[in-house]
Amino acid sequence: MNSATDPMEPVTINIDKRPDRLNNVRTSRVLALAVDTVLIMVLMGVAFVVITVLGLITFGLGWLLYFIVWPAVALAYYFFTLGMTGSTPGMSMFAIELRDADGGRPHPVIGLAHPVFFWFSLGIVPLFLASVVVSLLDEKKRMLHDIVLRTVMVRR
């Protein structure tokens, strides 16, 4: 299979030589986050139904899973999409993907850590605002969690 069509094929790009790969990345990231949030909510709805039925079958014991449904579904979503292929379905819709500092596909652990660091920064308003300012000033349009994890979002 050719590397342009296989998402698991390790393809590296030189972002410094291809600045066009950074066009409209910020806007695409925001829109992709909105799409991914909707998809995660749909998956959570399915998980809630499954847990409800499981709770009825186990006389309420299965309902203890309600406490972990949000992080479990969201982390599984990001691990199996961003961690495995370098982009989530929302990112694919807007033709962006996550790359490591060398231009290659990130390790699956980085794909999982990326949204966790983002959520952490989102929960602390001054940190998130600093991250947005950094994104506006950084030549590669990276936010703080991108810089910490040595990643960059690029156009496909």
N, C-alpha and C positions, 0 to 999 in steps of 0.2 A: 504494500500500500504506500502511496506517496505521502511525504511528510506534510504537504499542505492540507491534506484531508484527514489525517490521523491525529486526533487530539492528544494521544499518548506519546506520539513521536517527539523526542527531545529536539526542538528547533530553537536555535538562539538567534537573536536579532541584536544589532548594534544600534541602540537608541540614539547615540550621539550622531550617527551618520544618517539617521532617519527621523528628523524632528517632526515630520508630517504625521508620524505615528502617535503624536501627543495632541493633535488637533481635537478640540471639543471634548476632551477626556473628562473634565469636571462636570459638565452638563450631563454627559452620558452616565457618569457614576451616580449622580443624583437620581436620574430616571431609572437606572438599573436597580438601585436600592429600593425604589418604590415598587417595581415589578416583583423583586425578590421578597419584599415584605408581604405582598398580597399572596404570593405562592406559599410562603411559610404559614400564613394564616389559614389558607385552605388545608394544608397538611395538618395543622394543629386541630382544625375542625374534625378531620377524619380521625386523628388520634383521640380526641375527646369522645367521639362516638364509640370507638373501640374500647376505651377505658371504661366508659359507662356500662357497656355490655359486659366487660370483664368484671367490673365491680358487682353487677347483678349476679353473675355466675358464682363469684367467690364470696357472696354475702357481705360485700362492702370492702373486702381486703384490697381488691384491685384499684379502688379509688385512691389509694395512697400514691398511685402513679401520677395523679393530677399535679402533685408538687414538683415533679421533674419534667412535665410534658413540654413546657416552653423551651428550656435549655436543651433538652434532648432532641427535640424535633429540629430546632434551629441549627444546632451543632452538627447533627447528621446531614441536614440539607447542605450546609457549607462544606462539610468534609467530602461528601460524595459528588459535589459539583465543583466548587472552587479548588478543593484539595486534590481532586483527581484529574481535572481537565484544565485548570487555570482560569475558568470562567463559570459563573453561575448562569442559569437560563436568562435572567434579566440582563446580565452583562453580554451574553451572546446576542440578545435582541438588539442591543445598541453597539455591537461590534467592538467590544473592548475585552481585554484579558489581562490577567495579572502575570507579571514577569519578575524574575529576581534581578538583582543589580547587574548581573552579567548578561541579561537578556534571555536567559533560559527559563524553562518552566519551573516554578517553585516546587519545593518539596511539599508533600501532602500536609505535613505538620505546619508549615508556614501558611498553607491555604486554610488551615483550621485556626491558627493563631491570629490571622489577619482580621477576621470579623470580631474575634474576642477583644483584641486591642481597640478596634473601632468602637465597639459597644462600651468599653471602659472609658474611652475618651468622650463619648457621647453623654455618658452619665455625669461627667464633671464639666460643667458649662465653660469655665475659663480655659480648661484644657482643650475642649472642642473648638472654642473660638480661636485659640492660639494655633490649632491645627489648620483651621480654615485660612488664617492669615499666612501661615507657612506655605500652604498650597498656592496662594496667590503670588507669593514671592519666589517659590522654587521653580527653577527652569524646567524641571521635569514634572511639575504640577503634582508633586507628592504631598500627602498629608503627614502628620507626625508619625502615625503608626506605620506608614509606608517607609519612612526614613529609618525608624527603629528596626523594622523587619528586613530592610534592604530590598524593598520591592518597588515596582512602578506599574501603573496601569497604562496600557498602550492600546491603540487601535489595531484591529486585525488586519 
